[in-house]
């Protein structure tokens, strides 16, 4: 059974930093793309960042470029999202997701992701 378990969310001040983790289990993810998405109250889910577990370039939403970094630790089967200089508008529930087919720019397409975590709340105070 595939499980994606996010952790690391919480309250952070604007301009601070926070690292989210997503522990993956239940199958071999070496050929998967791993993505982070988020959803704020009253808003649609949006793409944050994604990367292929096998390596290659990471992809970011324009508003996250230069502030957020996605990375993987293959030994720990864990995906991270380092959030630097977060802003109040980054407040949302952050979800980790896994896709067996997404690649390149299509890693931003939520419908390509088969597996989702339960989400972790991030609140950025001003």
KAJO-V785099 format. One record per residue. N is the residue number from 0. RES is the residue in one letter. PHI is phi in whole degrees, 0 to 359 (none if undefined). Layout:
n=[N/N]
res=[RES/RES]
phi=[PHI/PHI]
//
This chain:
n=[0/1/2/3/4/5/6/7/8/9/10/11/12/13/14/15/16/17/18/19/20/21/22/23/24/25/26/27/28/29/30/31/32/33/34/35/36/37/38/39/40/41/42/43/44/45/46/47/48/49/50/51/52/53/54/55/56/57/58/59/60/61/62/63/64/65/66/67/68/69/70/71/72/73/74/75/76/77/78/79/80/81/82/83/84/85/86/87/88/89/90/91/92/93/94/95/96/97/98/99/100/101/102/103/104/105/106/107/108/109/110/111/112/113/114/115/116/117/118/119/120/121/122/123/124/125]
res=[X/X/X/X/X/X/X/X/X/X/X/X/X/X/X/X/X/X/X/X/X/X/X/X/X/X/X/X/X/X/X/X/X/X/X/X/X/X/X/X/X/X/X/X/X/X/X/X/X/X/X/X/X/X/X/X/X/X/X/X/X/X/X/X/X/X/X/X/X/X/X/X/X/X/X/X/X/X/X/X/X/X/X/X/X/X/X/X/X/X/X/X/X/X/X/X/X/X/X/X/X/X/X/X/X/X/X/X/X/X/X/X/X/X/X/X/X/X/X/X/X/X/X/X/X/X]
phi=[none/285/226/238/238/274/204/101/289/158/262/221/279/304/88/276/208/206/238/266/237/224/270/253/209/108/194/275/258/301/259/269/263/244/232/244/233/215/217/266/304/77/239/282/297/225/287/247/197/204/204/277/295/280/115/105/290/274/237/227/293/305/287/257/300/86/246/252/225/259/209/232/238/298/296/259/52/230/248/241/230/274/250/252/49/294/242/306/288/276/297/183/271/256/243/263/214/232/231/277/236/293/210/55/295/286/294/276/269/299/292/275/264/269/236/227/276/275/96/223/280/240/237/252/266/271]
//
